Amino acid sequence: MDARDKTGAHLPPDTITLPERGWRIDRTKAAIVAALCWAGFAVMVWLVTTGRTGTLDQTGLLFWREGDGLGPRGPAVLLELVRDLTAVGGVLLRNLIALGAIVALLFIRLRREAVLLGTTVVGGWIVSFGIKLLVGRPRPEIVPHLMEAGGASFPSGHSFNAAVVLIAIALAFASLSARHSVRYTLIGAAMGLSLLVAWSRVWLGVHFPSDVIAGWLGGAGWAFLAAAILRPTTDKAADSHMADRIDPCD
């Protein structure tokens, strides 16, 4: 039965206009950014394993504390805000965010971007966990911890995986715009938010500054490296399941 408006006129059939891809990151540029990030990560590994980060780590942890009990600086509400912020990099929330982004990409028929995002997130978790096992650095005990945290300290898993998830999501959705300003804003916002997650781990006293610097550099490096080296594989995986740009109303 045809749909009609209040005047009885025919209404057009329901349609969904799918967005067009306006951009895909250049693999060479992505590889260069990844190389720079991983070079910084390697430097941090060397500094930590040779015991050269003592001053940085102690100063960074004590800067956010005050008083004889080394309590956190600032009003009491700040503690809750920082805990909420650090949750973005936690296992539950970051995976829910990644899953929601994947579902959204599949809904708008950007299957290639969805497959690449999922692969990047899973691969990033494996890389982060593997490095933690290899280094095995204990948590800092310079200041009281303001929340529970277990496992090895280096690199910061929150920092690494928040950078992976948020930057990979930004790269995926940046493909919808042909405008440089939009893409730079998305990717820059993802970097900024992931850096805040990294900072929150130091503020809470559960990571050394060197942990979060290395974690963020490694996570950002993995996100761009995956965009460079995994794209051909994920493109084939997506194309093998469905043709690109299918109109759902056909």
N, C-alpha and C positions, 0 to 999 in steps of 0.2 A: 504494500500500500504506500502511495506517495505521501511524503511529509508535506504539510501545508502550514503557513503562518496564520495569524488571527484573521487576516483578510481573505483567506482561502487561496492565496497564491501558492504556487508550487515552490518548495524549498530545494536548493541544490542537495545532491546526495552527500552524505558525510564522507569527507576525505581527510587524509593526513598527509601533509606536505613534509617530506623528510628533508633534513638539512643536507646540504652538499659539503663535501670535503673541500675546505679552502686552503689547506696547507698540510704538509707532512714534514717533520724535521729532517734536515739534511743529515745523512748518516755520518759523513765526514766530520761535520761540526759537532755532532753528538759525541763522536769518538774522541775529539779533541777535548771537549769539556770533561768527559769521563776520565781521560788520561790525566788532566790537571788535578781533578779531585782525588784520584787514586794515588797520584804522586804525593799530595799532601797527606793522605792517609798513611802511606808508607813512611813518611817522615815522622808522623806521630807514633807509629809502631816502634820505630828505631829509638825515639826519645824515651818512650815508656819502658821498653825492654832494657835500656841502658841506664835507667834511673835518672834521667835528666829533666824530669818534669816536676820535681819536688816543690820548687818555689811557685811555679804556676798553679799547681794543684792546691797548695796550702793557702795561697793568697786568694785564689778564686773561691774557695769554700768559706773562708773566714770573712770575706768582704760582705756577705749577705747576712752575717750574724752579729749580735751585740750582747753585752752583759756578761756576767760571770757564767751564766748557764748556757751561753752561746745560743740564745733563742733567735728566731728569725726577725729581721728588720721589718718595720712597717706595721700597719694595723692588722688586727686579728683576721679581718675578712680577706686579707691578701693570701693567707694560707689556703683558704678554701678555693679562691680563684686559681691559684697555682696548681692545686690538686686537680681541679677540673681541666686545666690546660694540659697537664701531664697525661691525663686519661686519653687524650687524642692519640698519643703514641702507644697506649696499652693494647694488649692483644685483642680484647673484645671490641673496643670502639673503632680501632683502626681497621680491623677486618670487616666490621659492619659498614664502615665508610667505603672500603674497597669493593665490597659486594654490591652495595647500592649503586656505585658508579658503574660497575660491570653490567648490572641489570639495566641501567639507564642507557648505556651504549648499545646493548642488544635491542632495546626497545626502539631506538632510532636507527636501527639497521647498520650500526658501525661495528660489525662483527670483528673486523680485523683489529680495531683499537681495543675491543673488549678482550680478545684472546691475548693480545700483547700485554694489557694491563694485568690480567690474571697471572700470566707467566712471569711477569716482572715481580709481582708481589711474592709469589711462592719462591722464586729463585732468590730474592733478597733475604727472605727469612732463613733459608738454608745457608747462605753465605754468612750472614750475621752470626748464626748459631755456631757454625763451624769455626769462625775466628775466635769467638768466646772460648770455645773448648781448647783451642791452640794456645791462647795467651794465658787464660786462667787467673787473671788479676783479681784479688779480693776487693770488696767494697771499702770505701773510705771510712775511717773511724775518727777523723779529725773533729767533726761536729756531730751532734745528735741527728739521727735520721728522723724526718718529719712524716714519713710514711713507710710502710713495709716494702722491702725490696729484697729479692733473693737472687741467687745465681752469680756468675762471674760479672766483673765490673766493666771489662774492656772488650770490645767497644760498647757504648751504651746502646742497648737494643731499642729503647724508645726512640733515641735520636736517629739511629740507622733506619729503622723501619718506618718511622714517621716521614723521613725524607723520601724513602722509596715510594710509599703509598701516595703521598700528597703530590710529589713532583710527577710521578707517572700518571696520576689522574689529570693533572694540569696539562701534560703533554697530549693526553688522549683528547680532551675536550678543546684544546687549542686548535685541533685539526678542523674545527667547525668554522673558524674565522680566517679570512684572507687578510685581515688587518693586523699589522705589526703591533700596534698599541694594545689591542685586545689580547694577543698571544703573550706579549711581555708582561701584561698585568696579571694574567692567570698564573704564569710560571713564577713570576716574582712574588705573588701572594703565597703560593705554595711553599716557596723557599723561606719566606718570612715566617709563616706559621710553623714550619718544621724547625726553624731555628729557635723559636719561642719554646717549643716542646723540649728541645735540647737544653736550653737555659733553665727550664723548670727543674730538670733533674739535678743540676748543681745547687739551685736554690733550696731544694728539699734535702740536700746533703747525702743523696744516695749514689752520686757519681762524682768522680773527679772531673775538673774541666777538660783534661786531656781525653777522658773517656768520651765526652759528648762532642768534642771537636772532631775526633777520629770517627765517631759514629755518624755524625752528619755528613762529613766528607765521603765516607764509604757509602752511605745510603744514596746521596746525590750522585756519586760516581756510578753506582749500580743502575740507578734509574736511567741515566743517559747512556750507559754502556748497553743496557738491554734494548733501548731504542735504536742503537746502532747495529747490534749483532743479532738480535732476535727477530727483527722485523721481517726478513725474508721467510723465516720458518713459520711465524705466526700468520703471515699472509697466505701461505700455502695451506695451513690448517684451516683458516677461515674459508678459503675458496673451495676447499674440498667438501664442505658441508652445504654451502648455499651460494648462489650467484650474488654478486655485489649489487646494491641499490635496487632491491625489490620493492615494488609498490604494494603495500599490504591490502590495497583495495582491488588488486587484479584478481 
